[in-house]
C-alpha cells in the first residue's frame, strides 16, 4: 500500500470569485475518503480532473475521479489493490451574489464510495477458499436405508411363495 509522500488537502473548494467565466479545468488530489472500515482501506487521495463553469445562477462541475483502495476479496479473503474510477462525475450548485466558494468534498467522497463493489473480487477467475477434503459421510440415513432394504427383501420373498 502506497503512502502519500506529502500532506494532501482535506477539502476540495472552488473559489467562485476567481473562476474564469469561460470555465476552468481543475486537477489535483484531495484526501477526502476516510473510511473507518477494516475491509476497505483507501490509500493516497482522490485524483480529480474536473471542468467547472458558471452558467447563469449555476456552477456546473463535471469530470473524472479516481481513488486507490486495498480491499478484501469476498471469495478468497486475500487483500488486493484496485482503483475505483468515476468517469461521469457531474454536479450543479446554485450560485447567488453571496456565494464566494463551493465545497465539492462530500459530493466527491460520495461518488467514490458509491462505486465501491458490494462483493469485491480479486480476480474474476478467483476460485474462492479451497475446501478441505470431502465432507465426511452422513451415516444417519443408513438405518433408514437398511429398513428399506429389509422391506424390499420381504416383498420379494412373499412374491415367490
N, C-alpha and C positions, 0 to 999 in steps of 0.2 A: 504494500500500500504506500503510495507516494504521499509525502508530507509537503504542504506548501512551503516554499522557501522564504516567502515574505508574508507579512500580515495583510490579509485581504480586507477590503471594505465589507462591512456587515449590512449596508443598506444600498439599494440601487435607487438613486434620486435623479430626476431630470429637472434642471433649473429652467423653467419655462421662460423666464425673462431673457435668458441668453440664447434661446433656441433660434436657429436660423429659420426665417419664415418659409423657406423652400424645403425645410426638413433637414434632418441630420442622421448620419449613421453613428450609432453608439456601439463601441466594442470594449470588452473588458471581462473581468471576472469578479464575482461577488460571493462571499461566504454566507449564504442565507438559508441553507438547508441543514438545520441542526436537529437531527432526529435522536431521540433517546430510545433507540431500538437496537437490541443485540444482534439481530439477524440482517439488518440493513444499515451499513455504515458508509456515509458519504466521505469522499476524500477529495481534497482540492476544493475549488469553488465552482459555482455555476458560470460557465463561459457563455457569453452572450454576444450576439451581433444583431442589433435592433435598429429599425428605422423609426424615428419619431418625427411627427409633423403636426403642427397646429392647423386645424381646418375649422374656421368659424369658432364656435364655442366648444370644440372638442380637441383633445390631443389623441392622435391615433398612434399606437405603438405596435409594431409587428416585427417578426424575425425569428431567429433560431436560438435555442438554449441547449446546452449540454452539461451534464454532471456525471462524474465518475463515482461508482459505488462498489463496495465489496458486499456481495450478497451470499446467502447460504442456499445451495441447491435444494429444492424441495424433494428431489428424488434420492440423491445420494448423501446429502448432508455436508458436502465439501464446500469450502469457501471458493468463490471465484469473483473476478473483477469484470465489470461491464460498464458501458456508458449509456446513460439514458439521454435520448435526443428528443427535443420538441421542435419540429420543423415549422410548425404553424402557430407560433405564439402570436396572439392578436388581442389587444385590449384597447378600449377607448375610455378616456377620462374627461369629465366635464370641466371646462375652464370658465372662469369669470375674472373680473378685473382684480380680485383679491388673490387669485391663485399665483403663487410665485414658484412653487415646485410641486412635483408629483412623485410620490414614493411608489415604486414598482415592486418592492421587495416581496410582499406577501403574494402578489399575483405570480411572480416568477417562481417562488417556492412552491405554491400550489400546483402550477403547471408541471413542474418536475415530479412532484410526489404522485400526481395522478397518472403519470406514465410508468411508475414502478409496477412490475408484474406481481400479480397476486400469488402466483406459484412460480418463483424463479427457477430456471433450469440451466445448469452449467453448459449443457450441450444437448441438442435435440436427440442425439443418439445415446444419451445417458441411460444406462440400464437400471439405475437405482441401486439400492443397497443389495449386496449379494446375500442371498438366503443361505443359511447353513444347510446341512444335509436334509434329505427328505423328512417330512413330518413323520413322527412315529405312528404306527398303525393304531387305529382306534378299534380296540377289541371289544368294546361294549356291545356291538351288534352281533358278535359271534354266537351268543346264547340264542338270539332270535333266529339266526341262520341255521343253527342245529335243530331247533324246533321245526323249522320249515322243512329241513331235510328228512326228519323223522316222519312228519306228516306225509310227505311225498312217498316215502318208502311204504308206509302203511296203506296208502291209497293204491299203490302199485301191487302190494301183496293181496289186498282184498279183491282186486280186479282179476287175479289169477285163480282164485278159489272157485 
